[in-house]
Amino acid sequence: MRTKRVLVVDDVQFNLDYACEIIESLNKKYNTNILVETAQSVKEALDKIITYDPYDGMIVDMNLTDGTGTDIAKAALKKSESTRIAALTIYPSKYEDEKCFFDLFLKKPLSPSEYREGLKHLLYID
């Protein structure tokens, strides 16, 4: 199986740790090989998008201290239209106008099973 690379962007360390645990459980349960990178700001995410090969998937918090998830999604899609992006937000209806930049909206708070199902959908894992 090909390795899939995922970037998780959130300004709260607990949320990044949570995402990494969920992805690790997905790797074990479905025998996948998903490598996770994290960023805690729009700037850090943009630096990674510019520096590295395109990501297979991204999970992006919509409300960050230095910008929005849409800023990140636009940059990622400019680099590669094949990157699949999930928006993570408490208020999905607030971002109706930006739906074209995202493949999936995940509403906080997410249970582990909801997070896993969202990732499976995002990365085409059966």
N, CA and C atoms as a LAMMPS dump frame, in Angstrom:
ITEM: TIMESTEP
0
ITEM: NUMBER OF ATOMS
378
ITEM: BOX BOUNDS ff ff ff
-5.0000000000000000e+02 5.0000000000000000e+02
-5.0000000000000000e+02 5.0000000000000000e+02
-5.0000000000000000e+02 5.0000000000000000e+02
ITEM: ATOMS id mol type element x y z
1 1 1 N 0.834 -1.188 0
2 1 2 C 0 0 0
3 1 3 C 0.883 1.257 0
4 2 1 N 0.488 2.206 -0.792
5 2 2 C 1.205 3.467 -0.897
6 2 3 C 1.014 4.288 0.375
7 3 1 N 2.065 4.934 0.795
8 3 2 C 2.003 5.819 1.952
9 3 3 C 1.214 7.072 1.588
10 4 1 N 0.322 7.458 2.484
11 4 2 C -0.44 8.696 2.298
12 4 3 C 0.048 9.695 3.331
13 5 1 N 0.208 10.929 2.889
14 5 2 C 0.679 11.992 3.77
15 5 3 C -0.471 12.932 4.087
16 6 1 N -0.597 13.234 5.378
17 6 2 C -1.673 14.097 5.843
18 6 3 C -1.078 15.23 6.666
19 7 1 N -1.586 16.427 6.436
20 7 2 C -1.221 17.582 7.256
21 7 3 C -2.441 17.959 8.087
22 8 1 N -2.247 18.014 9.406
23 8 2 C -3.306 18.434 10.321
24 8 3 C -2.915 19.797 10.865
25 9 1 N -3.814 20.764 10.731
26 9 2 C -3.528 22.133 11.154
27 9 3 C -4.532 22.547 12.224
28 10 1 N -4.008 22.873 13.4
29 10 2 C -4.84 23.335 14.509
30 10 3 C -3.931 24.094 15.464
31 11 1 N -4.448 25.153 16.074
32 11 2 C -3.617 25.933 16.986
33 11 3 C -3.687 25.431 18.431
34 12 1 N -4.39 24.327 18.656
35 12 2 C -4.486 23.742 19.995
36 12 3 C -3.763 22.397 19.976
37 13 1 N -2.724 22.27 20.794
38 13 2 C -1.898 21.055 20.806
39 13 3 C -2.729 19.802 21.099
40 14 1 N -3.676 19.901 22.012
41 14 2 C -4.523 18.75 22.337
42 14 3 C -5.214 18.213 21.084
43 15 1 N -5.711 19.103 20.236
44 15 2 C -6.399 18.689 19.013
45 15 3 C -5.452 18.007 18.032
46 16 1 N -4.216 18.475 17.978
47 16 2 C -3.214 17.826 17.121
48 16 3 C -2.901 16.429 17.643
49 17 1 N -2.721 16.314 18.954
50 17 2 C -2.45 15.004 19.562
51 17 3 C -3.608 14.045 19.313
52 18 1 N -4.82 14.541 19.464
53 18 2 C -6.033 13.749 19.236
54 18 3 C -6.053 13.221 17.8
55 19 1 N -5.792 14.09 16.841
56 19 2 C -5.775 13.691 15.435
57 19 3 C -4.718 12.627 15.181
58 20 1 N -3.548 12.793 15.756
59 20 2 C -2.463 11.816 15.566
60 20 3 C -2.855 10.455 16.142
61 21 1 N -3.506 10.447 17.291
62 21 2 C -3.962 9.188 17.883
63 21 3 C -5.007 8.511 17.005
64 22 1 N -5.936 9.281 16.478
65 22 2 C -6.982 8.733 15.609
66 22 3 C -6.357 8.141 14.349
67 23 1 N -5.416 8.845 13.765
68 23 2 C -4.772 8.359 12.545
69 23 3 C -3.961 7.099 12.836
70 24 1 N -3.29 7.056 13.975
71 24 2 C -2.545 5.851 14.347
72 24 3 C -3.486 4.666 14.52
73 25 1 N -4.648 4.888 15.117
74 25 2 C -5.617 3.799 15.275
75 25 3 C -6.144 3.345 13.906
76 26 1 N -6.288 4.271 12.989
77 26 2 C -6.709 3.943 11.623
78 26 3 C -5.641 3.091 10.932
79 27 1 N -4.385 3.46 11.116
80 27 2 C -3.285 2.677 10.544
81 27 3 C -3.335 1.233 11.037
82 28 1 N -3.571 1.056 12.322
83 28 2 C -3.605 -0.295 12.889
84 28 3 C -4.83 -1.065 12.433
85 29 1 N -5.988 -0.442 12.504
86 29 2 C -7.24 -1.133 12.199
87 29 3 C -7.362 -1.52 10.726
88 30 1 N -6.916 -0.662 9.832
89 30 2 C -7.087 -0.892 8.402
90 30 3 C -5.78 -1.195 7.679
91 31 1 N -4.712 -1.386 8.453
92 31 2 C -3.403 -1.692 7.891
93 31 3 C -3 -0.669 6.827
94 32 1 N -3.209 0.6 7.159
95 32 2 C -2.847 1.687 6.256
96 32 3 C -1.49 2.251 6.659
97 33 1 N -0.951 3.078 5.822
98 33 2 C 0.322 3.725 6.116
99 33 3 C 0.146 5.227 5.893
100 34 1 N -0.431 5.888 6.899
101 34 2 C -0.672 7.327 6.827
102 34 3 C 0.361 8.02 7.693
103 35 1 N 1.141 8.889 7.088
104 35 2 C 2.115 9.688 7.819
105 35 3 C 1.493 11.043 8.123
106 36 1 N 1.628 11.476 9.36
107 36 2 C 1.003 12.722 9.799
108 36 3 C 2.063 13.784 10.039
109 37 1 N 1.79 14.965 9.518
110 37 2 C 2.564 16.151 9.868
111 37 3 C 1.574 17.129 10.483
112 38 1 N 2.065 17.992 11.336
113 38 2 C 1.181 18.953 11.985
114 38 3 C 1.72 20.377 11.821
115 39 1 N 0.794 21.309 11.941
116 39 2 C 1.139 22.735 11.942
117 39 3 C 0.176 23.424 12.9
118 40 1 N 0.656 24.485 13.557
119 40 2 C -0.164 25.194 14.532
120 40 3 C -0.569 26.59 14.093
121 41 1 N -0.285 26.926 12.834
122 41 2 C -0.653 28.257 12.337
123 41 3 C -0.779 28.209 10.821
124 42 1 N -1.412 29.225 10.282
125 42 2 C -1.502 29.351 8.831
126 42 3 C -0.095 29.462 8.259
127 43 1 N 0.741 30.285 8.867
128 43 2 C 2.104 30.473 8.368
129 43 3 C 2.882 29.158 8.313
130 44 1 N 2.82 28.382 9.391
131 44 2 C 3.529 27.105 9.424
132 44 3 C 2.979 26.143 8.364
133 45 1 N 1.669 26.118 8.198
134 45 2 C 1.064 25.248 7.188
135 45 3 C 1.486 25.674 5.785
136 46 1 N 1.463 26.981 5.508
137 46 2 C 1.857 27.468 4.177
138 46 3 C 3.317 27.154 3.888
139 47 1 N 4.173 27.287 4.893
140 47 2 C 5.588 26.939 4.721
141 47 3 C 5.737 25.467 4.328
142 48 1 N 4.982 24.584 4.963
143 48 2 C 5.057 23.154 4.647
144 48 3 C 4.49 22.864 3.267
145 49 1 N 3.407 23.528 2.907
146 49 2 C 2.813 23.327 1.58
147 49 3 C 3.804 23.741 0.496
148 50 1 N 4.48 24.854 0.693
149 50 2 C 5.448 25.348 -0.292
150 50 3 C 6.677 24.444 -0.365
151 51 1 N 7.149 23.987 0.788
152 51 2 C 8.417 23.253 0.884
153 51 3 C 8.325 21.802 0.434
154 52 1 N 7.258 21.117 0.758
155 52 2 C 7.173 19.673 0.548
156 52 3 C 6.271 19.309 -0.621
157 53 1 N 6.347 18.03 -1.015
158 53 2 C 5.452 17.511 -2.045
159 53 3 C 4.007 17.686 -1.583
160 54 1 N 3.069 17.708 -2.532
161 54 2 C 1.664 17.878 -2.14
162 54 3 C 1.201 16.777 -1.179
163 55 1 N 0.322 17.156 -0.281
164 55 2 C -0.253 16.21 0.67
165 55 3 C -1.414 15.481 0.007
166 56 1 N -1.644 14.245 0.452
167 56 2 C -2.815 13.505 -0.017
168 56 3 C -4.073 14.061 0.634
169 57 1 N -3.954 14.451 1.892
170 57 2 C -5.097 14.981 2.61
171 57 3 C -4.678 15.994 3.654
172 58 1 N -5.618 16.847 3.996
173 58 2 C -5.383 17.844 5.036
174 58 3 C -6.644 17.971 5.88
175 59 1 N -6.434 18.142 7.172
176 59 2 C -7.528 18.458 8.085
177 59 3 C -7.172 19.807 8.689
178 60 1 N -8.013 20.785 8.431
179 60 2 C -7.66 22.163 8.728
180 60 3 C -8.705 22.81 9.634
181 61 1 N -8.26 23.28 10.784
182 61 2 C -9.141 24.07 11.64
183 61 3 C -9.439 25.369 10.908
184 62 1 N -10.689 25.781 10.915
185 62 2 C -11.074 26.956 10.146
186 62 3 C -10.734 28.273 10.835
187 63 1 N -10.609 28.264 12.129
188 63 2 C -10.4 29.51 12.869
189 63 3 C -9.044 29.457 13.577
190 64 1 N -8.041 30.009 12.941
191 64 2 C -6.69 30.023 13.495
192 64 3 C -6.306 31.447 13.877
193 65 1 N -5.332 31.574 14.735
194 65 2 C -4.969 32.903 15.243
195 65 3 C -4.429 33.832 14.154
196 66 1 N -3.825 33.271 13.097
197 66 2 C -3.227 34.13 12.071
198 66 3 C -3.925 34.011 10.712
199 67 1 N -5.15 33.515 10.697
200 67 2 C -5.885 33.414 9.438
201 67 3 C -6.934 32.32 9.512
202 68 1 N -7.364 31.873 8.334
203 68 2 C -8.415 30.857 8.297
204 68 3 C -7.951 29.613 7.543
205 69 1 N -8.702 28.557 7.725
206 69 2 C -8.43 27.334 6.992
207 69 3 C -8.56 27.512 5.493
208 70 1 N -9.376 28.456 5.082
209 70 2 C -9.541 28.715 3.649
210 70 3 C -8.234 29.226 3.04
211 71 1 N -7.475 30.029 3.787
212 71 2 C -6.168 30.499 3.304
213 71 3 C -5.261 29.305 2.99
214 72 1 N -5.301 28.312 3.868
215 72 2 C -4.474 27.11 3.706
216 72 3 C -4.986 26.281 2.528
217 73 1 N -6.296 26.089 2.461
218 73 2 C -6.879 25.288 1.385
219 73 3 C -6.553 25.87 0.01
220 74 1 N -6.654 27.175 -0.132
221 74 2 C -6.354 27.816 -1.423
222 74 3 C -4.916 27.534 -1.846
223 75 1 N -3.976 27.652 -0.908
224 75 2 C -2.563 27.406 -1.225
225 75 3 C -2.322 25.941 -1.58
226 76 1 N -2.944 25.041 -0.839
227 76 2 C -2.763 23.61 -1.102
228 76 3 C -3.32 23.235 -2.468
229 77 1 N -4.491 23.758 -2.809
230 77 2 C -5.115 23.438 -4.089
231 77 3 C -4.39 24.094 -5.263
232 78 1 N -3.754 25.227 -5.005
233 78 2 C -2.953 25.875 -6.051
234 78 3 C -1.757 24.986 -6.401
235 79 1 N -1.204 24.327 -5.386
236 79 2 C -0.064 23.444 -5.615
237 79 3 C -0.503 22.128 -6.251
238 80 1 N -1.626 21.58 -5.795
239 80 2 C -2.127 20.321 -6.336
240 80 3 C -3.632 20.219 -6.127
241 81 1 N -4.355 20.127 -7.211
242 81 2 C -5.805 20.01 -7.121
243 81 3 C -6.243 18.649 -6.59
244 82 1 N -5.308 17.698 -6.485
245 82 2 C -5.671 16.364 -6.001
246 82 3 C -5.633 16.25 -4.474
247 83 1 N -5.112 17.254 -3.79
248 83 2 C -5.125 17.231 -2.326
249 83 3 C -6.567 17.336 -1.849
250 84 1 N -6.962 16.398 -0.976
251 84 2 C -8.317 16.405 -0.418
252 84 3 C -8.268 17.077 0.941
253 85 1 N -9.202 17.99 1.177
254 85 2 C -9.126 18.837 2.363
255 85 3 C -10.428 18.799 3.146
256 86 1 N -10.277 18.594 4.453
257 86 2 C -11.426 18.63 5.367
258 86 3 C -11.312 19.876 6.232
259 87 1 N -12.42 20.582 6.365
260 87 2 C -12.497 21.74 7.261
261 87 3 C -13.019 21.252 8.603
262 88 1 N -12.392 21.696 9.659
263 88 2 C -12.787 21.332 11.017
264 88 3 C -13.273 22.597 11.713
265 89 1 N -14.564 22.61 12.109
266 89 2 C -15.122 23.828 12.671
267 89 3 C -16.321 23.547 13.573
268 90 1 N -16.553 24.435 14.485
269 90 2 C -17.749 24.36 15.328
270 90 3 C -18.959 24.88 14.539
271 91 1 N -18.706 25.778 13.593
272 91 2 C -19.783 26.449 12.858
273 91 3 C -19.687 26.209 11.354
274 92 1 N -20.029 25.016 10.852
275 92 2 C -19.91 24.774 9.403
276 92 3 C -20.747 25.723 8.554
277 93 1 N -21.897 26.146 9.042
278 93 2 C -22.749 27.03 8.237
279 93 3 C -22.1 28.398 8.015
280 94 1 N -21.193 28.787 8.898
281 94 2 C -20.488 30.067 8.764
282 94 3 C -19.609 30.097 7.498
283 95 1 N -19.238 28.909 7.02
284 95 2 C -18.3 28.827 5.897
285 95 3 C -18.947 28.321 4.611
286 96 1 N -20.248 28.489 4.476
287 96 2 C -20.975 28.039 3.281
288 96 3 C -20.338 28.561 1.99
289 97 1 N -19.903 29.809 1.99
290 97 2 C -19.338 30.424 0.783
291 97 3 C -17.984 29.828 0.39
292 98 1 N -17.334 29.115 1.313
293 98 2 C -16.011 28.547 1.033
294 98 3 C -16.051 27.048 0.762
295 99 1 N -17.238 26.473 0.627
296 99 2 C -17.358 25.019 0.445
297 99 3 C -16.58 24.504 -0.759
298 100 1 N -16.415 25.332 -1.772
299 100 2 C -15.732 24.876 -2.981
300 100 3 C -14.266 24.507 -2.736
301 101 1 N -13.692 24.938 -1.625
302 101 2 C -12.293 24.646 -1.328
303 101 3 C -12.124 23.368 -0.509
304 102 1 N -13.222 22.761 -0.089
305 102 2 C -13.146 21.628 0.834
306 102 3 C -13.929 20.426 0.312
307 103 1 N -13.409 19.252 0.61
308 103 2 C -14.066 18.005 0.236
309 103 3 C -15 17.52 1.331
310 104 1 N -14.806 18.05 2.531
311 104 2 C -15.546 17.55 3.68
312 104 3 C -15.544 18.602 4.784
313 105 1 N -16.66 18.731 5.476
314 105 2 C -16.738 19.574 6.668
315 105 3 C -16.966 18.669 7.866
316 106 1 N -16.109 18.778 8.868
317 106 2 C -16.239 18.026 10.108
318 106 3 C -16.624 18.996 11.214
319 107 1 N -17.725 18.696 11.893
320 107 2 C -18.232 19.595 12.933
321 107 3 C -17.689 19.192 14.302
322 108 1 N -17.022 20.152 14.954
323 108 2 C -16.531 19.929 16.311
324 108 3 C -17.699 19.952 17.288
325 109 1 N -17.622 19.231 18.375
326 109 2 C -16.595 18.238 18.712
327 109 3 C -16.869 16.927 17.975
328 110 1 N -15.803 16.201 17.69
329 110 2 C -15.896 14.935 16.961
330 110 3 C -15.556 13.769 17.875
331 111 1 N -16.344 12.735 17.812
332 111 2 C -15.997 11.505 18.519
333 111 3 C -14.879 10.822 17.731
334 112 1 N -14.147 9.907 18.362
335 112 2 C -13.106 9.183 17.613
336 112 3 C -13.668 8.477 16.375
337 113 1 N -14.855 7.875 16.493
338 113 2 C -15.411 7.166 15.336
339 113 3 C -15.787 8.144 14.219
340 114 1 N -16.31 9.324 14.555
341 114 2 C -16.632 10.328 13.532
342 114 3 C -15.358 10.817 12.838
343 115 1 N -14.303 10.999 13.619
344 115 2 C -13.02 11.445 13.06
345 115 3 C -12.476 10.386 12.108
346 116 1 N -12.499 9.111 12.549
347 116 2 C -12.015 8.008 11.705
348 116 3 C -12.816 7.915 10.404
349 117 1 N -14.138 8.002 10.51
350 117 2 C -14.979 7.912 9.31
351 117 3 C -14.695 9.07 8.358
352 118 1 N -14.503 10.263 8.901
353 118 2 C -14.157 11.403 8.065
354 118 3 C -12.835 11.199 7.339
355 119 1 N -11.84 10.68 8.058
356 119 2 C -10.533 10.408 7.446
357 119 3 C -10.632 9.327 6.372
358 120 1 N -11.386 8.282 6.662
359 120 2 C -11.557 7.219 5.669
360 120 3 C -12.167 7.791 4.392
361 121 1 N -13.171 8.625 4.544
362 121 2 C -13.807 9.259 3.384
363 121 3 C -12.813 10.168 2.652
364 122 1 N -12.099 10.959 3.405
365 122 2 C -11.163 11.912 2.824
366 122 3 C -10.058 11.216 2.017
367 123 1 N -9.548 10.096 2.548
368 123 2 C -8.404 9.417 1.94
369 123 3 C -8.785 8.18 1.124
370 124 1 N -10.076 7.972 0.912
371 124 2 C -10.564 6.824 0.142
372 124 3 C -10.093 5.503 0.736
373 125 1 N -10.305 5.311 2.016
374 125 2 C -9.952 4.062 2.693
375 125 3 C -11.236 3.277 2.926
376 126 1 N -11.225 2.026 2.534
377 126 2 C -12.431 1.193 2.722
378 126 3 C -12.418 0.48 4.031
